[in-house]
Amino acid sequence: MWQVVGHNRVLSLLQRGLKQQRLAHAYLLVGPPHVGKMTLGLELAKALNCEAAEPPCGECASCQKIALRKHADVQIIGVTQDVNSAEARPRVEIGIDQIREMQHSASLPPFEGRYKVFIIDRAELLSAEAANCLLKTLEEPVGKVIFILLATNDQLLPATVVSRCQRLELPRLATAEIEATLINGWGIELPKAKLLSRLCRGCLGWAISAADDDSLLQQRQERLDRLLDIIRADYEERFAYATQLAAQFSQNRGMVLEVLDLWLDWWRDLLLVKVDLSEAITNIDMSTTIVERARGYSLAQIKNFINSIQVAGEQLKQNANPRLVLEVLMLNMPRKEGAVSRVPLP
């Protein structure tokens, strides 16, 4: 039984391919972080090597080894620690040496299963050399070898690599589906399941992680508290915060984009309250504060700033100057109607 929530169209396609023994030699799974790409990739690896009549059973020795990531014929390639560095910093890309090692392994017959499966996590981080090296492998497929590329943004991959794969898109899941899964599958109480299903933005993996790790919800609360401080702050403090975020962006792009997503949810909640749709807000644990804060803004102010956040996010993804983008965002952040703010003189 496939341990995958949602994505029924993709599952049907893979199941049909398995039944007809007409699988592609390479798949590209595209979707936001934590939406289930790795889970689906591992489930496909189980199905290819399962010893039961109805794969994947999840119980045979092969399925259990793959679940524990200890199967000799199923390998995951991704960014790793640079063992040659004194500080052992994580690499920022998947290097050609990793792909060459994978190529060598792919040239050998399966050791303990029927198929060799190579899962390339965050494939958009392939270096140019690594992507070109991978392309040669994809152009000359070998029997009993399946490649599964996982990507958040496949536009960052060379078009030639994408064209050699069967592209499968994994969309965000419905809030109700995630809530039901958290309650029925993970035993999470209704209030917490309801909150997590809204905060996860359609990505079940994040909700499950947050259910097990309270620090994720604590981090989210700290970021919201900081947002509320910045809303009340003068421009000097706002610009200092923009500088801080810009510095963090060079080290951790994903973290800064997560902050903007959190802001987007907050201002969207204010918008929903203004149009009498309070039951649809995301931050339901802060509903009282949201209703109170919404009174201080016009609908136009909220809509304009939501657009500003979206524009800033796109500009950052396109490698615009992060400090400039974030400073403009700080300037565009509205104050409550009637409040007067002082712009610092040069």
Buried (B, 14 or more C-beta within 10 A) or exposed (E): EBBBBBBEEBBEBBBEBBEEEEBBBBBBBBBBBBBBBBBBBBBBBBBBBBBBEEBBBBEBEBBBBBBEEEBEBBBBBBBEEBEEEEEEEEBEBBBBEBBBEBBEBBEEEBEEBEBBBBBBBBBBBBBEBBBBBBBEBBEEBBEBBBBBBBBBEBEBBBEEBBEBBBBBEBBBBEBEBBBBBBBEEBEBEEEBBBBBBBBBBBBBBBBBBBBEEEEBBEBBEEBBEBBEEBBEBEBEEBBEBBBEBBEBBEEEBEEBBBBBBBBBBBBBBBBBBBEEEBEEBBBBBBBEBBBEBBEBBEEEBBBEBBEBBEBBBEBBEEEBEBBEBBBBBBBBBBBEEEEEEEEEEE
